[in-house]
Amino acid sequence: MPRTITAGLRPRRVDVLTAAEDGAAELDDPDLLDRATALGRVLFSQDEDLLVEATRRQAEGIPFSGVIYAHQLRISIGVCVRDLELVAAASELADLRNQVIFLPF
């Protein structure tokens, strides 16, 4: 996650934990999804490979805590922060379980 997105979310009181802060930045995508699920956190990514892994899990019925995906070139930082704040405010973890949400709305 770009630091500017993290910096935009924290003043809005969105609970953010980056993979780097968690010591999980070097995990491959399946392990990163497993880690987020174990922590009870939805994963935000702009990585298409992670999107492929989440889609595979949906198709195979493998549970995960949810993924929010935004293509790097199709969303501004401001819109991304706004939409992520909206998801955080309007959703519970159970609402996002096994889901892939695409930004922008």
N, C-alpha and C positions, 0 to 999 in steps of 0.2 A: 504494500500500500504506500503510495507516495506520502512523504512527510507532510505535505501541504493538506492532504485530506485528513490525516490524523490531527494536525494542528487546527483544522477547521471544525472537527467534531468535538474535541475535548472541551472547548469553552461552551459548547451547547449541552454539556453534561451527558454526552453519549459515552457509554462505557466501552473503551477501545483497548484492546491488547494486541499489539503487533506480534507477528511471528518472531521478529528479532528480539523483542522484549521477553518473549516466552522461551527463547533459546531454541526455537523450532525453525529458524529461517533456512536451514540446510536440509530439512526433511523433503523427501519426494512427495508428490501430490497425494497418493493414497495415505501415507503416514500423516501428512498435514491435515487431511480431512478427518482421520481417526483422532488426532490430537484435539482438534477443535470440537469434535463430538464428545470426547472424554471430558473436556472442560465445560461443555454445555454452551458453546459459542457458535454463532453463525460466522461463516468465513466470507469475507469480501475479497474479491480478486479481479484483476484485469488480465489474468493469465488464461489463454485459451486452452492450454493443456489441463488445467484444473477444471475448467468447464466440461471438457471431455470426460474426465474422471467422475464428476458429479452426475453427468448424464448416463454414464455406464452404470453407476450405482442405482440410479432410478430404474433403469431397464432391468437390472438383475435383482431388484428388491433388497439391496444392501443399505441399511439405514445410515444416515448422516444427519448432522444438525442443521444443514441448510447452507446454501451458497448464494451470495449476491454477486452478480457479474456485471461489469461495465467494460465495454471495449475502449481501449486507450484513446482512440482517435475520434470516438463518437460522443464524447461527453466532456464538458468542461469540469474543472475542479469545483467550481461553485455549485453547479447542478448536481454533481456527485455528492457533495457534502449535504446539500438540501435533501436529496432523495434518501440518503442513508439516515439522516436525522428523522425523516418521516417514517421510514421502516422501523427504526428503533423505538419511536414513540408510539406507533400504532400496532406493533406486533408483540406477541409472546413467542418464546422459543418453540412452543408446540405448533404455532401457526406456520413456522418456517421449516420444520423438520421434513427432510427428504424433498425439499423444494429448491428450485433454481429460480431466482428472481433476476430479471434483467433491468438494468438502468441504461438510459434515463426512462422515467415513466412516461 
